[in-house]
Amino acid sequence: MLLELRAENYAVIDRASAAFGDGLNLLTGETGAGKSILIDALVLLLGGKASADVVRHGEDKAVVGCVFEMTPGAAAVLEENGIDAEGDEVLLRREILASGKGRAFVNNQPATVAVLRQLAPELALVHSQGETMTSFDQAQQRLLLDRFGGIAAEAVAEAFAAWKATRAKLEELLSDEQDRLRMADLWRFQSREIEQAGLTAEDEDAQLEAEKRVLANAEKLYTAAMSAHELLYESESSAESALGAALKHVEELARFDARFEGPAQQLAAAKSAMEDVDAEVRDFAENINAAPGRLEEIEDRLAALDRLKRKYGQTLAEVMAFGAESARRLAEVENRDALLEELRAKEQKDAAAYEAAARKLTVARAEAAKRLEKLAVAQINDLAMNTRFNVRVTAVKAQQNWAAHGWDEVECLIATNAGEPLKPLYEIASGGEMSRVMLALKVTVEEAVAGSGRKKKTVLPRTLVFDEIDIGIGGRAAEAVGRKLKMLSRGQQVLCITHLPQIAAFGDQHFLIEKTEKKGRTQTGIRLMDQAGRTEEIARMLSGEKLTETSLKHAEHLLANSR
């Protein structure tokens, strides 16, 4: 959902901002007030082409920004492009300099316009006159059809991933044979060198370093260990002798007084612990002297391990993994013919599985397309249009067309006048007609989802923007457009610019775009209207600049009926 839109020094806007809400957000105002300028600003933030012409006269730069709620798709785009997410929101900003140069930011981090274009279909879809950047392309038409029919492509996606992985292995194996044989000699040497090193554990170097520290200080440690042994056990006044004598006396006391049973046990435990410590230090001292050449062996071994780490990885674990990978690649070369036969058989099996899943998906889409055509025509014709409408599903079965969503190309075709051939939606000349067709399609799909009992899932884009949707209509058709916008806004946020009071009456939030003059400069502003303001604005749309009692009553009637 679009939460906020801001513009500064943009066209005739000095500084303006609007906080949008759930449901249907309507923008109205006098002709020429700058309603479409705000939509143009949003298009710019979604990756539209910038021009120095948008910079307000006399200013150095124009700045536009917006805040959208985060979506899973947007989060994936940010991660893919190395941009940090900031909570549950996506912040977009563009700066256009008077020289024509500009900068883009996402979450206050520098970004490219290409990133904005990747984010666009995850956040909003704009329908306006001449606007093609966020057009309703075939990918979005396919998504709309799948949503209408409750069609899931998971099975096709899994089959495609399996086939693609097998295909990649096969192509790798079939690559330049001369290069692979040359690499085989390298892999053989690397594998043999690591294998001959006889690595015993991933932390062998750490263990050896610890042992080296002990041996490097052998004399000092031996003296300390033997001194401890002397004090604990060997000397006449050793701890063992003192504890033993004390234990006998306390045990004698315990024979006559039960209170000394606990102390006797504690002394016995202390004597046992002391004996364990003595045994430990004695063994330590004996082992230091057991292998006088051990220090040299450890240093040689550590040097060998360091050479391996310099060549094959920062840790022994990485070295061992490198050796295993070299051995695997070598085995592939040495067993190439057998592996080729195995991979070709698997590739054929995976391809057959994908084809079966894709054919099933094509059938489901074709059936859904027929139902969508029938329902969409009725919705479109409710909006003062007499059209023929077709949803074409074409299975392009060549392998280069295979994808995780199947091999189908989905295209909506329409003829808005009798006797004309069906044409793709983007060839419709009128922006108003395009917006109305899109409105009818979206409503058809959402009604089908609501009536199917399926759990509603957020479908991208979450925010729909309609401009010039009311061109060439009025009366009952205008009221039908308003009702359809209202219905659509129950499931996702809708922004709409309108000149018709019948549509304006259905808004959940109503914004007025107005021009004012300040210090000899024309400025465009936007403000959210309360109930009284809405009544006056709809009355103005009915009767013109001069409000009448009749127009005010008519406005109140429209607002009451819309509720």
N, C-alpha and C positions, 0 to 999 in steps of 0.2 A: 504494500500500500504506500502511496505517496503521502508523506507526512507534511512536508513543507517545500515551498518553492520560493526562491528569492532572486531578485534581479537588481543590479545597480549600474547606472549609466548605460543602460541597454535600450537602444532605439530612443523612444520618447520617455522612457521610464527613468526618473531620477533615482529613486530608491523605493522598492515595493516588495512585500512578502505576503504569503498566504499560507495558512495552516489548514490543510484539508483533512477531512474525516472519513468515516465509513460511509458506504452507501453512495447516493447520487449527489455529486457536487456540480452545481450549475453555475456558469459564468454568463452574465448578461451585461448589456451596456449599449450606449448609443453607437450607431454605425461610425466607424473610424476612431472609436475610443481606445482601441489597442487590444481587443480581446485575443486576437490570434497571435499577438506578440508574445503573450505568455506561453502559448502552445509552442511557438517557435523556440522560445528559450528552453523548454523542456526537451524538444527535439535536439537542440544543440547539446544538451547534457547527456543525451543518449547516443552521442557520436555523430550528430549531423555536421554538415560542412559549415565552417565559420567564415565570416567575411568582416573586413574592417568597417563595412557599412553599418554594422549593428552597434558600433560605438557611438554613444551620444555626442552630438556636436560640441566641440570644445573640450572634451575629456580625453585623458590619456588611454583609458582602457575601460572595457565593459566586463562586469563580473556576474555570472549566473551560478546559482547553486541549488541543490535540492537534497532532501533526506528521504530515503525509502526504508521501509522495513526490510530486514534481511530475509532472504529466501534460501533454501538449500542450493538451488542452482547458482545464485549469486555468490554464495560462500565458496562453491567449487571453482568459479571463475577467479575469485580473489586468490585462492590458494594456488591455482595453476600459474598465476602471474606474480606470485611472491608478494602479495599485498596483505598486510595484516588486517584482520577483521576487528571492528570496534563494537563489541556488544551485539545488540540486535538490530543495528541500523547500518545502512550504506550511505555515505556522504559523497556526493558528486559535486565538482566545481570546475568551471572553466573560466579562464581569463583571456579576453581578446584585446590585443593591443591595437592602437590606432594605425600602426604600421602594417597590420594584417597578421602578424605573428600571434601565437597564443600558447597557453599552457593548460594542461588538464591535471586534475587531482582526484584521487579516490581515497576516501578516509584520510584526507590531508596528506597523502603520500603521492609524489609525482607519478603520473601514469600517461599512457598514450591514448589517442583517440580510438585506436583499435581495441583497447580494453573496454572503453565505454560502449563500443558497438557489441562486444561480447556480452556485456551486462544487460544491454537493452532488452532483448527478448525475455530475460529472466525477471524484468521489473515492470515494463510497460509496453503497450502497443498503441501507436498513435494513428488515427485515421483522419486525414485532412487533405484539402485540395493540393494536388501536386506533391504530396509527401510520399516518397518511395523508400526512404531509409529504413523505416520500421514497417515496411509493407507486409501484407499477409502472404508470405511466400509459401512454397509447396510444403516445406517442413512443418510450418504452423497449421496449414490446412490438414496435413496428415494427423497431427496431434489432436486437432479439433474433431476429426472424424473418429479417431480412436476413443476419445472421451465420450462422444455421442453413443457409440456402440458398446462401450464398456470393454474395449478390446485391449488385451494385455500382450506385450511383445516379449515377455521374459524368456519364453522357450526359444524364440528365434535368436534373441541376444545370446543365450547360453550356447546354442548350436553354432552361431557365428564366431564366438570367441574360441571355441574348440577348433573349428576349421581353420581360423586365422592363425592360431598358434602352431598347428601342424604344418600349415602352408609355409610359415616363416622358417621352421626347422628344415623343411624340404628345400626351400630356396637357398638357405645357408649352406646346405650340404652340396647343392648343385653349383655353387659359385666357383670361381676360377680354380681349376684343379691344380694348376702349377703352384699357385699361391698356397693352397692348402697343404701340398706335399712339402713345400719349403717350411711352412709353419710347423709341420709334423716333426721335423728334425729339432726345432726349438722346443716344442712341447715335450719331446722324448728326453732331451737334455734336462729340462726343468724338472720334469717328473722324477727322473733318475737321481738328480742331485738332492732333491728334497727327501726322496725315499731313503737314499744312502745315509742321510744325516741321522736317521733313526730317532726321530723326535718321539719322546715318550709321553709328554703331557703338554697341554697348552701353557702351563705355568712353570715349565722346567727351568727356564732362565731365572725366574724369581727364586725358585728353590736353591739353585746353584749360587746365586748372589748371596743368599742368607748363609749358606755353608762357607762361602769364600770369606765373608766377614769374620766368621769364627776362626777359620784356619789362619787368617792373616794376623790374628791376635792370639795365637795358640799359647805362647809362653805365659803371657799375662793371664789368660783364662785358666791355664793349667794350674798356675800358682794359686789363683783365687779358689778354684774348685778343691784343690788338695787342702788348702787352709780351712775351708769350710768343713771338709771331711774330718780334719784333725779336731776341730772344735766340737763337732757334732758327735764323734764316735771314738777317736783314737786316743786322745789325751787323757791323763788321769782325772782331770776335772772336766771331762766331756759332758755335753748336754745329756747324752744317753745315760751316763753314770748318775748324774744328779737327778734326772727324772725317775730313773729306776729306784734309787734310794728313797726319794720322796714318795713314790707310789707305794712302797712297802709300808712306810709309816702311816700313810693315810688309810690303806687297807686295814691295818691293825686297828685304827680308830673306828673304822666302819663296822668292825666285828662287835663293838660295844655300843656304838651310837649310829643309828640309821641315817642321820643327817649327812654323814661323810660318804655315803654310797655314791651320790652324784659327783662330788669332787673326785672320788677315786676313778670313776668312769672317764671324767674329763682328762685326768692325768694320763690314763691309759691311752686315750685317743691322741693326746699330744705326743706321747712317746712313739706311738705308731706313725703319726704324721712326720715326726722328726726322722724316724728310720727310713721312710719313703724318700724324704728330701736327701738324706745322706746317700742312699743308693743311687739317686738321680745324678748327684754331683760326682760321685765316684765313677759311674759309667761314662759321664761326659768327659772326665779327665782321661780315662783309658782310651776312649775313641779318638781324642785329639792326637795322641801319640801312636795310634794304631796304623796310620797311613801317612808317613812323612812326605810321600810324593803326591798326595792328593791335591794339594793347592795348585800345583802346576797343571794337573789334569783338568781341574775346574776352569782355570784361566784359558786353557786351550779350547775347552768345550764352549765357553762363553764367547770367545772370539769367533768360533765357527757359527754359532747361533746368530751373532751380530751380522755376519756376512749374509746369512740367509735373510734376515729381516731387512737389511738395506736393499736387497734385490726383489723380495717378494711380498713384503708387508711390514707394517709397523709392529705387529705382535706375532707370536708363534702360532696363534689361532689363525691369523690371516695367511701365514706361510703354509700351514697345513691345508687350508681351504684352497689356496692357489695350486698346490700340488695335486689335490684331488680333481680340480677343474682341468688342469693340464692333462692328467691321466684320462679324464673323460673325453676330452677333445681328441687325444691321440687314439683312443679306442674307436671313436667315430670314423677317423680316417682309415684305420687298419681294418675296420669292419664295414667300410663304406657301402659295398654292394648289398650286403644283407640288410643294412640299415635303410638304404634307399628303397629297397623292396618293401620293407616294413612300413616306412613312412608313406610311400605311394598308396599302399593298401589302406592305411589309416586316413589319408587325405580323401580318398574316394568315399570311405565310410562316413567321415565327417561332413563331406559335401552333400551326400545323399540325405543325411539327417537334417542339414540346414534347408535343403530344397523341400523336404516334406513339411517342415515347420513353416517355411515361407509360403508354400502353396496354401496351407491351412489358414494362414493369416490373410492372404489375398482373398480367399472365399469369404472370410468374416467381414473384411472391409467392403467388399462388393455388395454384400447383403445390407450392411449398415448404410452404404452410400445411397441405395435405393430408398430406404426409409427416410434418410435425411433430405433427399431431394423433395419428396412429397411434402414433408412438414415445413421445410424452408420456403417453398414456393408460397404456401398459404401465409406464412409470416411476412414474407417480402411484399406480397400483394396487399396486405393490410396497411402498408405504408405508402399508399398512393403510387404504386408501381405495378405495371402489367408486364410480367417477365416470364421467361422460360429459364429454368435453372437445372444444371446437371452437375453431379459429382462424378468425375471420371477417375477410376482406379486402374492403373496400367502396371502390369507386372513386367518389369525389365529384368529378364532372367540372366543376362550376361554377368559373369563373375565379377567384373569390374564395378558392377552396380550393387553388389551384395553389401549389406550393412546390418548393424545390430537391430535396426527397426524393420528389417525386411527388404525386399527388392521393389516394393510398390512406389509408384509416383502417383500422388493424389493431387488432383487439380479441380477447382471449382470453376465451372463455365456458366456464362449468363448471357442472355439477350434481353435488353431492356426495351426494345421496340419490335413491333410485329414485322415479320419478314426478314429480320436480321439474323445472321448466323450466330451460333454460340461462340463466345470469346472468353478468354481468361479474365478474371476479376480485375487485374491490374490495367486492362485495356479499356475499362469503363471511363468515359471522358469526364463525367461529373463527379466531383469530390463528394457532393451531397448524396448522390446515388450510391457511391461506394460505401459511405458511412452507414447508410440505411441498410444496405445488403449485409454489412458486417454485423450491425445490430440485430437484424433478423436471424442471422446464422447463430450468433452467440446465444440469443434467447432460446432458439430451437434446441440447442445442445443442453443448456442449463435446465430447461423444462424436462427434457428426456432424462437427465441425470436425477433430477428431483423425483420424477415419477417412477423411476426404476427400482427405488429402494436401495440402490447402491450407496455405500458410504461415500460422501463427497470428499474429494481430495482437492487440495489447492492446485489449480491448473494455471500454468504460466501463459501469458503475463498476468500478473495480479491486478494491475491498474489498466483500464481501458479508457482511451481518450477519443472523443468524437467531436469533430469540428465541421460546421456547415451541414449538419445532418438534416436540417429542416428546410433546405433550399427547395423551392418549388412545391411545398405542401402547405396545408392549412386545415382548419376545421377538424373534422373527425380523424383525418390521417395524422394531424399533429397530436391529437390526444392519444392516438394509438402508439405513436412514437414515444410519448411521455410514459405511457404505461409499460411499454417494453423496456425502456431505460430503467424504470423503477424496478421491474421484475429482475432484470439483469444485475442490478446493484445489490440485490439481496445476497448474492454469492461472491461478488468481488467489487472493488472500488471502481466507480465510473466518474470521469470528468467529461462535461459536455458544454460546449458553447452553443447558445441558442438565441434566436431572435423572436421566438414565438412564446406568448404567455401560456398557451395550453401545455407546453413542455416545461416551462419554468416553474409552474405550480407543483410539479412532482418532486422537486429537489429536497434532499435532506439538509444540505447546506447550500445557501444561495449567496454568491459573491457578485458584487457590482464593480465593473471596470469603468472608471470615469476619468475624463480629462479635466484638468484645471490649469489655470495660468498663474504663475508665480514669478515675480520679478521679470516679467516680459518673456518667460519661457513656458512652453507647453509641457505639462507633466501628466503622466498616466499613473493612476493609483488603483489599488484593489482593496476592498473591505468586505467583511462578512456582515450580512444584514440580519437584523432581528425580524420578528414577525411583522411589526409595523412597517419596517423598511421594505420587506418583501411585498407587502400589499401595495405600497406606493409604486414600487418598480414594475410590478405586473400591470398595475393600472396605467403607468406610462407606456408600457409596451402595447396596451390595448388602444389608448386614445391619443398618444403623442405626448409632447412636453407638458401641455396643459391638462392637469388632472381634473376630472369631473366626478360628481357624486355617483353617476351611473358607472363610470369606469372603476371607481373604488369598490362599489358593490359587486360588480362583475368579477373583480380580482378576488374579493373575499369568497365569492361563490366558487371560483376555480380552485382556490386553496382548500376550501372545505371538501369539494368533490374529490380532490387528489388524495385526501386522507382516508 
